[in-house]
Amino acid sequence: MLCGSSRDADRDQASVFFFRYTVCRIFSGEQSMKVNDRVTVKTDGGPRRVGTVLAVEGFNEGTMYLVALEDYPLGIWFFNESDHAEGVFVEPYVEA
């Protein structure tokens, strides 16, 4: 290590990863949702439900969203796959 500690290197590496991940999402056209955004979620056997994003966690394969719904105010995790339209469960809320 030429400068700083290994802890600095870990932080810098994480920053580079986050930057690359964000740039890839922007250029791939993936809609980015953030904490407090209103969203709709696809659930089994029913219409889309409206909720609020409580947390967002990015992964190589997609993004996890913790979404508060009326029945589940503490939230439920939903995973949006990056490569499959059928694997997208969380979408931005659009008023009709």
C-alpha positions in Angstrom: 0.0 0.0 0.0 1.6 3.2 -1.1 -0.7 5.7 0.6 -3.2 5.3 3.4 -4.3 2.2 5.2 -5.9 -0.9 3.9 -9.2 0.4 5.3 -8.8 3.4 2.9 -8.3 1.0 0.0 -11.4 -0.9 0.9 -13.4 2.3 1.0 -12.0 3.5 -2.3 -12.7 0.1 -3.9 -16.3 0.2 -2.7 -16.7 3.8 -4.1 -15.4 2.6 -7.5 -17.7 -0.3 -7.5 -20.7 1.9 -6.6 -19.7 4.4 -9.3 -19.5 1.6 -11.9 -22.7 0.1 -10.8 -24.5 3.5 -11.0 -23.1 4.3 -14.4 -24.1 0.8 -15.7 -27.7 1.3 -14.5 -27.9 4.8 -16.1 -26.6 3.6 -19.5 -28.7 0.4 -19.4 -31.9 2.5 -19.1 -32.9 0.9 -15.7 -35.2 3.2 -13.8 -33.6 4.1 -10.5 -35.9 4.3 -7.5 -34.7 5.6 -4.2 -35.8 5.7 -0.6 -39.2 7.4 0.0 -40.2 7.0 -3.7 -43.8 5.9 -4.3 -43.8 2.6 -6.2 -46.1 -0.2 -7.3 -45.3 -3.8 -6.6 -46.4 -7.0 -8.4 -47.7 -9.7 -6.1 -49.1 -13.1 -6.8 -52.7 -13.3 -7.9 -53.7 -9.7 -7.6 -53.4 -6.1 -8.9 -50.3 -4.1 -8.4 -50.1 -2.6 -4.9 -48.8 0.9 -4.0 -46.1 1.3 -1.5 -43.1 3.4 -0.4 -39.4 2.4 -0.7 -37.7 2.1 2.7 -34.3 0.8 1.5 -32.4 -0.1 -1.7 -29.6 -2.6 -2.0 -27.8 -3.2 -5.3 -26.4 -6.5 -6.5 -24.8 -7.8 -9.7 -28.0 -9.5 -10.8 -30.4 -6.7 -9.9 -31.7 -4.5 -7.1 -33.5 -5.3 -3.8 -36.1 -2.9 -2.6 -37.6 -2.9 0.9 -41.2 -1.6 0.3 -43.7 -0.6 2.9 -47.2 -1.7 2.0 -50.5 -0.9 3.8 -50.6 -4.5 5.2 -46.8 -4.5 5.9 -45.7 -1.1 7.2 -42.3 -2.5 8.2 -41.7 -3.5 4.6 -41.2 -6.6 2.4 -38.1 -7.2 0.2 -38.7 -7.4 -3.5 -35.9 -8.2 -6.1 -35.8 -6.7 -9.5 -33.7 -8.7 -11.9 -31.6 -6.7 -14.3 -31.9 -9.0 -17.4 -35.5 -10.2 -17.3 -38.6 -8.1 -17.7 -40.6 -10.9 -15.9 -38.3 -10.5 -12.9 -39.3 -6.8 -12.3 -41.6 -6.5 -9.4 -41.1 -2.9 -8.3 -41.9 0.0 -10.6 -42.2 3.7 -10.1 -45.7 4.9 -9.2 -47.5 6.8 -12.0 -50.6 8.6 -11.1 -53.5 7.9 -13.5 
